[in-house]
Amino acid sequence: MERYLYDIFQTSGKNHCSDLNIALAMLLSDAKTGVQEYGPDGLDYQALHQDYEALMEAEGGLRRFMGRHGEKLARAYQTKDRQTFDAAVAVCQAEDAQKKAKAENAAE
């Protein structure tokens, strides 16, 4: 559900949230109802509503991901370019996969 990370950042900026967890809760509220209350303009709220169950399952992972990579993601978001942001997300995901692989190899 990383595809919604940019939207979480937009929700945070639009609503002047004190942190990204609040913005995630707002986006989940929009996802549950399928209508825009808090989220960014231009977001497909019908698709967001369809993804609600998956988003709820992924919520903890999204929070941890944002916590681990918040600074990198914030710098990427400041460019206001979604492709740059998505590339930063991909780099962060690759870093996580590499750390996981190292931990698994060390455990063997």
Steps between C-alpha positions, in 0.01 A plus 500: 500500500804720459326658203305709751807640676506812283132554575571470872760775467253713303231441763745608769585822318142581412380456859811632677540170687752483779624163371445247225311258725218752530500545123483121458198488731333773296570316175360179652187692595463610139566143386234361731230740382616528139454878506745784540511650844870540564700362210665671205305636207524281193516171691274223367282450807309210348827310453612606847173366641552170318849477653375572853530141632852464361594840640378400844708183484804697383458787747760379750751432225441843349555664839826310553615575143430873545681489834809336356520716190319819596790736432573360153133500410454855625792622288357321196153643567641853511577469128122483437577243232321169546750310283788622717303403809416156361868447414593586860241249624654234276848574639366473856329171418825366352688603816244316713526189283878509522492533880253214524717278280809581710312418820378170356850409384644587840243278670604199293 
